[in-house]
């Protein structure tokens, strides 16, 4: 039987996942585990920044472990999807700017 | 000669500059007649008063006086009736301690449900705070959101006294002046990789295009205002900021915005 480790993300980090550094530290911990299979339990998380999601995906790709996610709330799921299929960066109109010396 | 009408956010930043100049000259500040401070003035002023140990005459207004005493650490939230009174949070140097800061801020503002929705509020706070930790090398950083129900807007403001946007680019060998650094940053240029640089640009898109708000970014000797006017400011030495200030105003109550249209 394969042994696996479950990490409750909300309890381990926060219900609001915002900082890249938290994702880096999470995967540092994952790499130190004995188990090869790791389950990231997103139950009770309520928000995620694009930066956290991007760092999570980047770290997951580089990880030596087999990782799967469970109980992923809809906002978190949507953010992972947005990062996995990035649009072009928003086109903010920068033409017609008036330069003023103050 | 035509006079320039500055947007209120810019005026509020210049009010801070006037206070800072007075404090620099005399190492003291007369705030007795100051009866209102928007976050754009209050946050950098609070850090200035605290770090330079500037003596000040307290505002007659108890509210303003309490805010200044709180931001400079002379009062605790306990002294003024609990956390619900305190509209700003200070970012801890240790990122592992930010969880409580986020929770307090979100709870205080009902998860931003009236500020464009929970997703939008948490997104902008998360992205801007992460930017500070990733790039700014700050000593002091403050986040404040304040609802002005009668004036029908919310002001979200974040200030750090770190290396500035231009300073961050230059540290990575990208030789740009402060004006170009701000415009490059909001167009998504990152010092780290092409895959990064979405945080600021998407936040601005959500709040200016999605919520029809206005934004002022001041960093070092440059400022960018996007709203009814679209101005790039080149500040003289006296108006230069130590660090980066981002102020956003959105109509209140703001309808929910779908952030996934912008990210």
HADDOCK unambig.tbl for C-alpha pairs under 7 A between the chains (distance, minus, plus):
assign (segid A and resid 14 and name CA) (segid B and resid 99 and name CA) 5.88 0.50 0.50
assign (segid A and resid 18 and name CA) (segid B and resid 126 and name CA) 4.81 0.50 0.50
assign (segid A and resid 18 and name CA) (segid B and resid 127 and name CA) 6.95 0.50 0.50
assign (segid A and resid 18 and name CA) (segid B and resid 130 and name CA) 6.77 0.50 0.50
assign (segid A and resid 19 and name CA) (segid B and resid 126 and name CA) 6.97 0.50 0.50
assign (segid A and resid 19 and name CA) (segid B and resid 130 and name CA) 5.14 0.50 0.50
assign (segid A and resid 20 and name CA) (segid B and resid 130 and name CA) 6.87 0.50 0.50
assign (segid A and resid 47 and name CA) (segid B and resid 122 and name CA) 6.89 0.50 0.50
assign (segid A and resid 49 and name CA) (segid B and resid 123 and name CA) 5.49 0.50 0.50
assign (segid A and resid 49 and name CA) (segid B and resid 126 and name CA) 5.66 0.50 0.50
assign (segid A and resid 49 and name CA) (segid B and resid 127 and name CA) 6.13 0.50 0.50
assign (segid A and resid 50 and name CA) (segid B and resid 199 and name CA) 6.99 0.50 0.50
assign (segid A and resid 51 and name CA) (segid B and resid 127 and name CA) 6.64 0.50 0.50
assign (segid A and resid 51 and name CA) (segid B and resid 199 and name CA) 6.92 0.50 0.50
assign (segid A and resid 82 and name CA) (segid B and resid 263 and name CA) 6.69 0.50 0.50
assign (segid A and resid 87 and name CA) (segid B and resid 263 and name CA) 6.96 0.50 0.50
assign (segid A and resid 89 and name CA) (segid B and resid 188 and name CA) 6.47 0.50 0.50
assign (segid A and resid 89 and name CA) (segid B and resid 198 and name CA) 6.35 0.50 0.50
assign (segid A and resid 90 and name CA) (segid B and resid 201 and name CA) 6.35 0.50 0.50
assign (segid A and resid 90 and name CA) (segid B and resid 202 and name CA) 6.19 0.50 0.50
assign (segid A and resid 90 and name CA) (segid B and resid 205 and name CA) 6.70 0.50 0.50
assign (segid A and resid 90 and name CA) (segid B and resid 262 and name CA) 6.83 0.50 0.50
assign (segid A and resid 92 and name CA) (segid B and resid 187 and name CA) 6.75 0.50 0.50
assign (segid A and resid 92 and name CA) (segid B and resid 205 and name CA) 6.97 0.50 0.50
assign (segid A and resid 97 and name CA) (segid B and resid 230 and name CA) 5.27 0.50 0.50
assign (segid A and resid 97 and name CA) (segid B and resid 231 and name CA) 5.23 0.50 0.50
assign (segid A and resid 97 and name CA) (segid B and resid 232 and name CA) 6.25 0.50 0.50
assign (segid A and resid 98 and name CA) (segid B and resid 230 and name CA) 6.30 0.50 0.50
assign (segid A and resid 98 and name CA) (segid B and resid 231 and name CA) 4.66 0.50 0.50
assign (segid A and resid 98 and name CA) (segid B and resid 232 and name CA) 5.91 0.50 0.50
assign (segid A and resid 99 and name CA) (segid B and resid 231 and name CA) 5.82 0.50 0.50
assign (segid A and resid 99 and name CA) (segid B and resid 232 and name CA) 4.68 0.50 0.50
assign (segid A and resid 99 and name CA) (segid B and resid 233 and name CA) 5.76 0.50 0.50
assign (segid A and resid 100 and name CA) (segid B and resid 231 and name CA) 6.91 0.50 0.50
assign (segid A and resid 100 and name CA) (segid B and resid 232 and name CA) 6.17 0.50 0.50
assign (segid A and resid 100 and name CA) (segid B and resid 233 and name CA) 4.86 0.50 0.50
assign (segid A and resid 100 and name CA) (segid B and resid 234 and name CA) 6.12 0.50 0.50
assign (segid A and resid 101 and name CA) (segid B and resid 233 and name CA) 5.75 0.50 0.50
assign (segid A and resid 101 and name CA) (segid B and resid 234 and name CA) 4.73 0.50 0.50
assign (segid A and resid 101 and name CA) (segid B and resid 235 and name CA) 5.93 0.50 0.50
assign (segid A and resid 102 and name CA) (segid B and resid 233 and name CA) 6.63 0.50 0.50
assign (segid A and resid 102 and name CA) (segid B and resid 234 and name CA) 6.15 0.50 0.50
assign (segid A and resid 102 and name CA) (segid B and resid 235 and name CA) 4.95 0.50 0.50
assign (segid A and resid 102 and name CA) (segid B and resid 236 and name CA) 6.03 0.50 0.50
